[in-house]
Amino acid sequence: MRLVPYDSFVIESPRPLPEVVEAVRKQIQAPVGFVWRWPRRHKLFSGSADASGFTLKPISRGWGDFRPVIRGRFEEQGATTLVRVRIALSALHICYLVGWCCLVGLMTTNLALRGELSWPWACVTFGGLALFGLLVMWLRFRHDAKRARRGLDIALGVPPPSTGDPGHDTSVEEGN
């Protein structure tokens, strides 16, 4: 079981590879210097794409976004193109999670060593606070990954699902 969340899936596009690469490139914002606020009509992603694959980050829509890293590679299958995609947390967010666990561990150990908290309760407190931080990150990642996947579907020209089902009609799930 992996503690750090990620999502991987395959999208099948009926278009040839050059058209798919160009469709992804159209949704990438050109590099800009320091941006205090993006213009209203900005692209969906920042990053790069070429014939072998892409690395994208969704452009943040506000504070509190985890902005997952989207990596993908293209595979030609006759007239269609398969896009293998993996959405994961960035290294900065993994460091944040490790730092959160270290801070909670130091806090509970300090309280237990001073005698203000018994050792069993210190373990329960550490486990509870560490799991709370992981749960918050997991839920926020799921929300941001779903939004990034919708943006990627828009960039690739995949039609949205016709029902309220969160799955996709044209993508093949690989699972977590």
Steps between C-alpha positions, in 0.01 A plus 500: 500500500629843405446787742575773248206540261535468123277416206592325177281434199503466121310723260434381146477777242373429147736766359857440376800582719596841351145633549490376861837660580387828344171487695695464826738782402206732436399469866846587637554857618815663365766552769465834673707672766357558845120494481302646785172411334437313176289675238140384474554321169804295589568146381432193716859386564860604530774263393627339182391247239677329213451190284619262772289635787415792726543640848227737610385686810152648514497877540371575847155650530552624853668432830510149642547308177746213507562531125587138424767415244361335187741287302404314188638323201354441160476167317385469141266212431421518129269797442437555871723627777519363854595749770630341820459751781617510860386772739703528821596744773803717446814454707419820689171358624658171602758700699211691661337171604826366644558832680148487646561150637838606645346806667219295651749234615727757665204669667356181647843368603574829677170487685556136598858562623385792716233278655207709376377213284527127568683290239189310382316829449805645328492213249127546445547877457787454256310241297181705497664827397720331240199320351301823506772675296515208258121492465481873425775466239338191348157662466640823359717305255197302380311823435793663316581180305140475383509862383837440327359192328203699370743762370707232330185355343419848367853538364484161324149557368347206684124549541373529860308205645132503410379381842573611855757221520844632603666255258584582141346345190816489290768439757619162619564483875823348628415551866702624794 
